Every structure is written in C-alpha cells, then in structure tokens.
Amino acid sequence: MKLSDDEQRKLGELERALQAEDPGLDRRLARMQPDGPPSLLAVLVLATGVALAVALVTLGDLLAVPACLVAGLILTGTVPALAVVWWARRYYCRYCAGKWPAPARSCPRCARPTPA
C-alpha cells in the first residue's frame, strides 16, 4: 500500500527528528539487517550440505560402500550443527536471550557489547 504525499512527508519529518535526537540509534538500526545475501547464502549452503549428505548416505547404502555411508552420516550430523553455531554467533545475544538480532559490536536492545 503506497503512502500519500502527506503521509510520506510526515514520515520523513519523523525520521529526521529521530536522527537528530539520537544519531547512534540510526547507525544501530542500519546494521540490523538479518535478511539479504549473506543469510540467503547460508541457507543455500545448508540445504546443499544436507542434500549432499543424504545423497552420500543413499549411495553408500545402495552401492554397499561403507566409507560413503559413514561420510554421509557424519555430514548429516555436522552440517545442521554448524548452521546452528553460525546462527548463534551471528544473531544470538546472551544478554537479551536472542530476542533481537545482535550486530557485530553491540546489541541494540540491551546496548551491551556482544561476546567476541
């Protein structure tokens, strides 16, 4: 739904007033973007890793190749675990219990530094 010219003008005034009142908030909000190419890439890598692991398990079972089966089982367990670790390091803030995506330096919700 498109905003009218009057609503856009009022929204612009509100944004400028907020930026003037608290310039640090504007910078923190600009860094908080969990969507986008890095997140999409991570999902694609996870999906590819799981598909590869399932294919290895299937081939290992069908062709009776124990090494292929074991490699597939290991990947099936490690790929999702690595995805959870990546998510936790990128978005989870131990201070606010992950209620907000945490940027690299500080959590905008609790304004504490995130662990390195």
N, C-alpha and C positions, 0 to 999 in steps of 0.2 A: 504494500500500500504506500503510495507516494505521498509525501508531506506537501502541504500547501506552502506557498511562498512565505506566508506569515509564520507558519509553524517552523519552517527552516530558519527564518531569521531569528525567532525566539530560541531555537536550539543552538544556533551559532552564538548568540549572546550568552547563553548559559555555559557553553563550553569555554568561551573566552574568560568569563568571570571565574570559573573553576580553575582554569590555568593560571590566572593572575593570583588567585587566593592560595593555591597550593601547587607550585610547579613540579614538585617532587612526585606528586600523585600522577600527573600526566606522564612522566617518564616511566613510573612503575606500571601503569596501565598499558603503555605502549609495548612493554616487554612481555606482557602476559598474553601470549597467543599460542595455546596448545595445538591449534589446528594449523594446517599448512603442509608444505613439502616434507619437513623432517618427520612429522607424525605419520604422514601417508607412506613415506619410505619405510618407516619402522614397521608399519602394518604389512606392507608388501613383503618385506624381508621375513617377518614372522610367518606369514602364510606360505611363502616359498619354502622356508625351512621345514615347516610341518609337513607340507606336501612331499618334499624330498624324503623326509624321514619315513612317512607312510609308504612311499614307493619302494624304499630300500627294504623295509620290513616285508612287504608283499613279495618283492623279487627274491629276497633271501628265503622266504618260506616256499615259494613256488619252485625255485631252482635248487633248493637244498644247499645254499651257500651260507654256512654259519657266520662267516665274517661280515657278510652283507646284512644278515639278520641282526647281529649284535650292533653293528654301526647304526642301523635304523632305529633300534630300541634306545640306544644312547642318545641319538638326536631327538627322538620323540620326547625324552625326558628333559634334555638340556635346553632345547630351543624355547619352549614356553617359560622355563625358569629364568633364562637370560632376558626374556622380554619383560618379565615382572621386575627383575633387578633394574633394567633400563628405565622402566616407568617410575619405579620408586626413587631412583636418583634424580630423575628429571622433574617429576611433578609432586612428589610427596614431601610435605613439610612436617617434621616430627613435632614442631611446636603447636601447629594448629590441626594436627591429625589428618592432613591431606584434604581439608575442606576447600582448598584453593590451590590452583597450580602454582608451584613455587618457582620463580625465576632463579637464575644462577646465583645471585648475591643475597637477596632478602625476600622474605615472604610479605606480600602486600597486605595480608590480613592481620598478621601479628607484628610486622615490622621488625622481626628478629633475623639475624643472619642465619642462612641455611648451612647445614654441615657440608664441608667440602668433600 
